[in-house]
Amino acid sequence: MKRLLTNLCCMAALAAPAGALADAGWTAYGSVEELNAPARPYYLVRLAVRKNPTDCRNKSWFYQNHGIPGSSQTFLVLLEALKSGLPARVYVTGSCNLDGYSEISAVSVTR
């Protein structure tokens, strides 16, 4: 039974999408190109970054669920970066959504 469970776990790991195994970390700084708040449980942001540590399909689109603690503050910082033209970077969690966008959990803005 133990061997069967081990084999099933290994098969499940191999069948998991590559995005589920992506790396977490900070992107490079880049300009906020678009901020989109659709009528969905998440918002989207497009950043012009050269480095995105995840293996998600889309390297410039990111998302964050509205229900995450601090998500409203993250959205406001991204909005301010968009309005002011300040470079921003985001912390990607390593998770990808079905569209291949990277999930974010934090934002940092610089001059």
Secondary structure, DSSP 8 states (H G I E B T S, - for coil): -HHHHHHHHHHHHHHS-GGGG---EE---BEEEEEE--SSSEEEEEEE-S---S--S-SSEEEEETTSTTHHHHHHHHHHHHHHT--EEEEEEEEE-TTS-EEEEEEEE--
